[in-house]
Every structure is written in C-alpha cells, then in structure tokens.
C-alpha cells in the first residue's frame, strides 16, 4: 500500500532539487512519510483492538443470555447506577482501600480527556491537537487540565504501590485465600503493573515535551520533576523519548482494552448494568418457587391442575439449579461483574469459623462454568454436554450447606452482587431434586411436616413451657 506513495514523493523531490531546496524539502517529505506510516499503524492497531474486544464482549453477552429469565424489582435503575457504580457508594464501608481505589478510579475517569487527545493525534497524525486547535488563548486551561491529570496520576501511582504491597507483602487475608492462587493472583498483579506502565509512559511523553519546549508545556509534575532529569539529552533523543512514551502509553491502553474481558477488571464496565438491574427486594427475602407453590396447592386441592412452569427455552423448570444455565441471567451477570475483592468472604460467618464456603469462590466458579459451557456450545452447538455441572464439579455440597443465609455477603459487595441467591438455588436443587440434604436437615423437615415445628414434640404440647416455669 505504501509503495503507491513513492512515485509522487520522488517527483516532488526532483523538483525541490531543481530549485535548490532539496534538503529542506526532503526533510519535510520524510516527515510526512513517517507520519503517514504512523497513522496507518495506529489505525490498524485500533481496528484490531476493537475487533478483539467486541468479539469477546459478544461471547460474554451470549453466555449471560444462557441464563433463565429473571423477575427483578429494580425501580431505582438509573439512581443505583449513578450512586453505586459511578459514585462508588458501597466502597466507603472500608475507608483505606476506598480512598486508594478512589485515587485510581478518579484518575482513570479524568485521564480519558488526555486519552481522547492521544487517540485524535494518532488518527489525524497531529501532536497536541486540542492545544493546536484552540490556539494560545486555550493554553492556560490546557496546562491546568494536563497538570490536574498528572497530579491524579501520581496519586493513582501511590495507590498502585499500596495495593501491590497489600497483596504481596502484607498479604491481607481476604486477598490470599485458596481460590486466589494461580491465575486470579497473577491477574490482580498484572493489572497493577499495567497501571505503573501507563503512568510512567505518560510522564515520559509529557516530560520529554516539556524538556523540548519549556515555554510551551509547563505541566505541574512533568515540567518540574521529569523534564529536569532529561535536560542533558539532545533534541533528537528527546523527540525519540517523547514518541517512545506516546507509543508505549497507547499500546498499553489498547492491550488493556483487549485484556479487560478476560480479567476480573471487566467490572469496570459491567458494574454499571449490574447496578442498574439491582434487585431491590428486602435483604434476605427468599422468593417462592412457582413449582413448589403448585405442588402445595395440589396437595390441598385435588382438583387443582397446575400449568407446567417452563424456562424461556420451553423446558420444564427444575427445582433450584444444578448447572450455570439453570441460574438466571442476572446471576450470570453478577458472576461476570465480580471484582474478586473478597469482602463477601471476609464477612461470611461460615468462612470465619473454618467452613469451606467462600461466596467469592461461588461467583468465580459460576463465571468459569458458564465460560466453559459457552465455549463448548461454540464448538458443538446447543446440545453440548460434557457430563459436568456447577454443583458437584465446581461447588461442593459441603460449601452450600455451610451458608447461614445471613446476607452479609450481599451487604458487603461494592458492585451489588448477590452470591446468596446462587447458593439458595443450588441448595434447593440438592434437597428437592437430588434428595441429598444432611441428616440434621431431614430430621427438621420431618418434624415440620409432622409437628408443624422444627422440634420433635406434639403440637398439643407446644405451650407446656408456660406451666413448667
């Protein structure tokens, strides 16, 4: 493609030589040629990144759609999204990590302004397009914005080192539990290292610019702290360092965009729809199952003929859930929105007393299982069957039976995930379909059936305690 530009370049060069301005003209032509190549490379990278991101995003969307229909009470959709996802309201239940996360979060939001300029520069082959477009009258405001972004970036860098220390040196208990071994730990550290890469390269870009043009780019951090470190370099070296910083930052951003759908940092995007579709039923409320309601009605009324309760695909609905596809689409959205922060597990009384239950692991297992099913269906179609299930192969009976239904995990989650709902559905299947409840539970069920109370005595003796005082 670039070969087609060579004949006109040679023709213009020969004309320039004729009028003895060849050195100036050749420099200009080579500069234009380099900019054109850079534009083409940038646009190709942008298109490839967009393709890879949206291909994976589509796969995740299709996986979520494999879930059953959900009945939600979410009257505060937009309000919840603004308060909980954008406003990070629930993060401030724990102040130190909330403030540190706030530094990174605010920096991430505000730096999109500078990123927009970098994208525009890459597509159009410009440099500092916003400043160039609005002229010198805009210089003061432009300098203020970039300086503000740099200050936020320093705070984000500090927070990044704090988070690395909490995970790898201090080993905060909720961050080093068994389910975090392997990929989850590596994933968390990769993101933090990525953050350092992005900040270092943006400061290198701005610092080299400030060293080249101290009267033009007087940014708060880069001009006062980075540019002095580069003052001994030649103009050519500074131009190289500026381009290195620019390309290093933008390649880091594009790689991060491709990586997000494979990472726990997908919550950056999915926290918003997850908060919007928050089910606002009273905390801890357990919904009745239509299948159970129909069974009870039939017991009391022999003439009652219930309509079969079916899923969206027309199959008869099970009692509870055995596999990820038996859960609702909102449960699956919850799983993909999980930040793996572990606040749910840290607050779980069952986990605190040494039980196997970890609400975070329940969410991670659900996500891994629906991913596995989705990949299988892509290869083998809708009839894919691998002989595995969420309950049994991923989550054990011991885990779900340890849950006290206290709702602590739901209360603690900063992105409004409900692990309890998944646990209850798995437990319903285990008891109602597989008939594998514990002996203690079977005794309780028999007592309720025969004595209308969990205890083993006649209903007629229920008030005897009053006469025995």
Secondary structure, 3 states (H helix, E strand, C coil): CHHHHHHHHHHHHHHHHHCCCHHHHHHHHHHHHHHHHHHHHHHHHHHHHHHHHHHHHHHHHHHHCCCECCCCCCCCHHHHHHHHHHCCHHHHHCHHHHHHHHHHHHHHHHCHHHHHHHHHHHHHCCCCHHHHHHCHHHHHHHHHHHHHHHHHHHHHHHHHHHHHHHHHCCCCHHHCCHHHCCHHHHHHHHHHHHHHHHHHHHHHHHHHHHHHCCCCCCCCCHHHHHHHHHCCCCHHHHHHHHHHHHHHHHHHHHHHHHHHCCCHHHHHHHHHHHHHCCCCCCCCCCCCCHHHHHHHHHHHCCCCCCCCCECCCCCECCCCCCCHHHCEHHHHHHHHHCCCCCHHHHHCHHHHCCCCCCHHHHHHHHHHHHHHHHHHHHHHCCCCCCCCCHHHHHECHHHHHCCCCCCHHHHHCCCCCCHHHHHHHHHHHHHHHCCCCCHHHHHHHHHHHHHCCCCCCCHHHCCHHHCCC
